[in-house]
Amino acid sequence: MISGIVTAVLLVCFVGGWIWAWSPKRKREFEDAAQLPLDDEQESPR
């Protein structure tokens, strides 16, 4: 019984995380994060 409840809670957490990650309002933030490694190359050396 406990394992079924734990499985259901983990499934709800997974689906919630998936919805959060694919939310259209998060797209800009993820695009900015994807560009971070490339931004370091554009800075002038110290």
Secondary structure, 3 states (H helix, E strand, C coil): CHHHHHHHHHHHHHHHHHHHHCCHHHHHHHHHHHHHHHHHHHCCCC
